[in-house]
Amino acid sequence: MLSRGGLPEVPCPRCERRVVGLAWGELCPQCHAERAGRASRIATRISLAATLLMGLYVAFSLPHDPMARIHGAVAVLATYIIVRRIASRVAMETMK
């Protein structure tokens, strides 16, 4: 069957299903969702470990001033968010 551009359907490189409108080298929606789920689980584990380390650093290195503790808590939260996004992107790119 021909796709919208007149080209034949392209197979998914992972599962070999032919999908209309898929570019060469792209994964089908099902394979992409599966890969995104695995990357999300990996990123969660990595970000929790990094957040735990950052929390320990903040707890033992900052003075007992309340404002310093608030800034430390914000830094711990930012660590989780930033590391999770980076780890998710790296996992999606490197996963086979």
C-alpha positions in Angstrom: 0.0 0.0 0.0 1.3 3.5 -0.8 1.6 6.2 1.9 0.5 9.8 1.6 3.6 10.8 -0.3 3.3 8.0 -2.8 6.0 5.9 -1.2 5.4 2.4 0.1 4.8 1.8 3.8 7.9 1.8 5.9 8.7 -1.0 8.3 9.5 -0.2 12.0 13.2 -1.1 12.5 12.4 -2.9 15.8 9.3 -4.9 15.2 9.1 -4.9 11.4 5.5 -3.7 11.3 4.7 -1.6 8.3 3.2 1.8 9.3 1.8 4.4 6.9 3.5 7.8 7.3 6.5 6.5 9.2 9.9 7.9 8.2 12.8 5.6 7.5 14.5 4.8 10.8 11.7 5.9 13.1 9.9 3.6 15.5 6.3 2.8 15.3 4.1 4.4 18.0 3.9 1.2 20.0 7.6 0.6 20.0 8.2 4.3 20.8 5.8 4.2 23.8 7.5 1.0 25.1 10.9 2.6 24.8 9.6 5.8 26.5 8.2 3.7 29.4 11.5 1.9 30.0 13.4 5.2 29.8 11.1 6.8 32.3 11.7 3.9 34.8 15.5 4.2 34.4 15.3 8.0 34.7 13.3 7.7 37.9 15.8 5.5 39.5 18.7 7.6 38.5 17.0 10.9 39.6 16.0 9.4 43.0 19.6 8.4 43.7 20.9 11.8 42.7 18.3 13.5 44.8 19.2 11.3 47.8 22.9 12.3 47.4 22.0 16.0 47.1 19.7 15.8 50.1 22.5 14.3 52.2 24.9 16.9 51.1 22.4 19.7 51.9 21.5 18.2 55.3 25.1 17.9 56.4 26.8 21.0 54.8 24.3 23.8 55.2 24.1 25.9 58.4 21.0 25.6 60.5 19.6 28.9 59.3 16.0 28.5 58.1 16.5 30.4 54.9 19.5 28.3 54.0 17.4 25.2 54.6 14.7 26.5 52.3 17.2 27.2 49.6 18.6 23.7 50.1 15.2 22.1 49.7 14.6 24.0 46.5 18.0 22.8 45.3 17.1 19.2 46.1 13.8 19.6 44.2 15.5 21.2 41.2 18.1 18.3 41.3 15.3 15.8 40.9 13.6 17.6 38.0 16.8 18.4 36.1 18.4 14.9 36.5 15.2 13.2 35.6 14.9 15.1 32.3 18.5 14.6 31.4 18.5 10.9 32.3 15.3 10.3 30.4 16.7 11.9 27.3 20.0 10.0 27.5 18.1 6.7 28.1 15.9 7.3 25.0 18.9 8.1 22.8 21.1 5.2 24.0 18.5 2.4 24.4 18.3 -0.2 21.7 
